[in-house]
Amino acid sequence: MRDLHIAAGDSAAGSLRHAIAIGRMQGEVFSINDDLSIGPLSSAAGRIAFLRTLILPPPHVDAEEHSSGMDDDVFARWEALRIRCQSPGRVMLWISGSASDHVLLRMACHALQTTRATLWRVPVPAFEDGHEAVAALPVDALVRFASGARPLSADTVATLADEFAQIAARPELLRQCDANGALRYRAIDCHDAMLLDCCLRHWVPANRVIGDAMARCEPRNAMGDYFFAARLRALIDAGRVETRTPLQGRSWSWAVQVRRTDEA
């Protein structure tokens, strides 16, 4: 088996594929295509059901048929990797200081510890603004970091695999990392007060509210637009935010205008 580079998201995987395409690295790339900082991790069914409430379909698209790719079965993807790793080879785990990558490292150890592959960790430092994400770094930097990869011992793999089981057993749906790299557990609505602060009492585009909320996140624990869209939709459903034009079912429109209600 050739070197297999694993990254949490498609953006990071795309950068690694480019590095291979231009001859700066060797091997192939596999994207988990998931944000492991959010949602349940104890079962495929529970995770898929959660993600389908988070990733909202656009208007005129049936919610049951809508798929972003991220709501596919991440457990099935790990099983496919486990089968591939029955041949000896190196698995390069690209790990930043983000909560998603914190879980990725441990989930990989849990899924692949009994295979014949050797697990290697590629540590990726924060971007200059403090943002923690493999995708935040340019390709030249990622190529340099590849030389810093180190193999994980069998004892380390076993310890990290056990840590994943502990993470998966927690009931909280949001995970963050502190400055020391330790995982913190949060309720899924912990950003709602900040999101309401970004939502004015006169009509403004929802994408402006979501963009302002994203900008207020600490760089280490940045959250994506899909997350804040789902939380804004939850605030609309709770009557704390209203829309100028009604939303259809579970659908979402980035162009909808919103404002805070008197109850917010």
N, C-alpha and C positions, 0 to 999 in steps of 0.2 A: 504494500500500500504506500502510495506517495504521501508526503507530508499533507495533512489535512488541517487547514486553518478554519477555526470556528469563531464566529462573531455573533453577537446578539441580534443585530439589525441589518437590514439590506444596505443601508448607506455605508456602514463600516465594511461590509462584505464587498461592496462595489469598489472601495478604495484598495482593498487587498487584492481583488481580482486585477485591478489596473496595474498594481505593482508586479504581479506575476506576468501580465501581458507584455510589459515593457522590459521584462527580463531582470527585474531587481530582486525578485524572490522566486521560489519554486514551490510547486505543489498545487493543490486545488482548494477552493473555498466553499464552506457550507454556512449558510445563514440560518440561525434559529428563527429569525423573523418574528420576534416577540419582545415585549417589554416586561421583563420578569420582576420589575419593581411593583407591579400592581396585579391584583387578582389572586384567586385561590390557586394553590399548587398541589393540592392533594389528589385531584382526579381530573381526567381529561374532560368529562362531562361538565363538571362544575366550572372549570376554567373557560370552556367554550361558551357556556351559558352566560357567564359574567362578561366576557369580551363582547358578546353580541348586544349587551345593554350599554356598553361603553362606546363602541364604534357605530355611530348612528348613520343610517342610510340617508341619501339625499331624497328630496321630494320625488314622487312618482316612481320610486323603486320599492318593491315589496321588501319589508324588513326581514322576512324569512329567507329571501333569496339573496340578500345583500351579503357580500363578503369582501373584506379588505385583504385577505390573506393572513393577517395576524390572528384571526379567530379560527384558524385551522388547528389541528391537534398537535401541540408541541410535544406531547408524550410519544406520539407516533413518529415524529421526526427523530427523537432520541433513539427510538427502537431501530429505525432505519440506520442510524449511525452506529449503533451497537453491533448490528449485523455486519456492517462494512469493516468494523474494527476487529473482527475475528482474525484478520491477517496482521502480522507485526507491522508497526509503523509509528510515526510520530503524529500526535494530535496537538496542534498548537492552539491554545486557548487565549484569545486576545481579551485582556481584562483591564478595564479602567477602574477608577475609584467610584463608579456609579453603583447604585443599589442593584440595578438590573444585572450588571456584570458580576457583582458580588454573588448574586444568586446563580448566575450562569456557571461560574467556576464550580460551585458546590453541586449544582444539578448535573454538570458534566461528570464529575467524580462519581456521583450516585449512579448515573446511567452506564458509565463505561468502565467502572472499576474492575469488572470481571472479564474484560476483553484482553486481547493480546497487544493492544496499542499502549504506547507510553504517552502519558499526558504531560504536556509542557505548558507552563504559564508564561505568557508574554505580557509583562507589566507595562501599562500605558499611562504615563503621567498626565496630569491635568493640562488643559490648554492654558494659554497665557492669561485668560480672563477667569480662570478657576473652573471652567466647564469640564465636567468629567464625562467623556464619551470617546470611544475609539474613532467614531466618525468625525469628531471635531478636529482631528489632527491631519495635516497634509500627508500625502503619500511618502514624500522623502523622509519625514519624521518616522512614519510607521516602519519603513525599511530599516532605519537605524535601530528602532526598538526591537526588531526581530532578533538582532544579535544578542540581546539581553535575555532571551528565553532560557528558562531553567526547567529541568525535569522535576516532576513531583514524585517523591518517594511513595512507596506502597502505603506506609503508615500515614503520610499526609493525605493521600487520596482517601483512605478509609475514614480519617477524621473529618475531612470536608464532606464526604458522602453522608456521614452521620449528622453533620450540621444542616445539610439540606433537609433531611427528614424532620429535624426540629423546626426549621423554617416553615415547611409545608404544613406542619401541625398547628401553626398559629392561626387564630381566627381573623386577625386584622388583614385588610385588603390592600394596604399601602405600605411600602417599605422604603426607608431612606437610609443613607449612610451619614454618620457624623464625621467630624474632622479627623478622627482616629481610625476611620474605616470600619467602625462597628455598625451593625444594622440596628435601626430604630424602627419600631412598628407604629403605624398611625391608622386612624379611622379614614375611610375613603372620603369623608366630607371635611377633612381638616383644612382644606384650602378654601372652603366656601365663604368664610368671612372676608378673606382677601379678594375673592372674586366679586363679592358684593360691593366692596370698596371701589372696584374698577367700573362698576355699573352705575351710571349716573341716574339722576331723577328726571332727565329729559332723554328723548330718543337718540340712541347712538347705535351704530352697526355692531352686531354681535362679534364680528371678527376683530373690531377695535378693542372691545372689552377683553376678549380672549388674549389678544396680543399684549395688552397691558398686564394681564395676570401672569403671562409667561415671563415678561420682563422683570417682574417682582420676585420670581422664584430665586432662591439661592442657587448659584451656578452648579454646585455639587449635586443638587437634587432638582434639576430642571424637569419640568413636566411638559408633555406635548400638547398640541392644539386639540387633538381628539379627546384628551382627558378633560380639558377645560370646557370643551363643547358639551360633553356628557354631563359635567357638573352644572353648567349653566342650564341645560335642559332640565336637570333635576330641580333647580331653583325655580324654573318656570312652572314645572308641575306642582311644586309646593306653594305656588302663589306669591313667592317673594320677588319674582321678576315677571314682567309681562311683555308680550310682543305686540308690535303694531299690527301685524297680520297673523292669523292663526297658523300654527304648525299642523301638519297633517300626520296624525297617528304618532309613530315614533320617529318620523323623518326629521331631518335637520337641514337648515339652509344657512350658509355662512352670511348671506346678505340680509337676513332678517334683522329688524331693528328692535332693540330692547330698552327697557328702563326699570329701575327699581320701583317697587310698589310701596305704599305707605306702611305696609307690615314689615318691610325689610329693615 
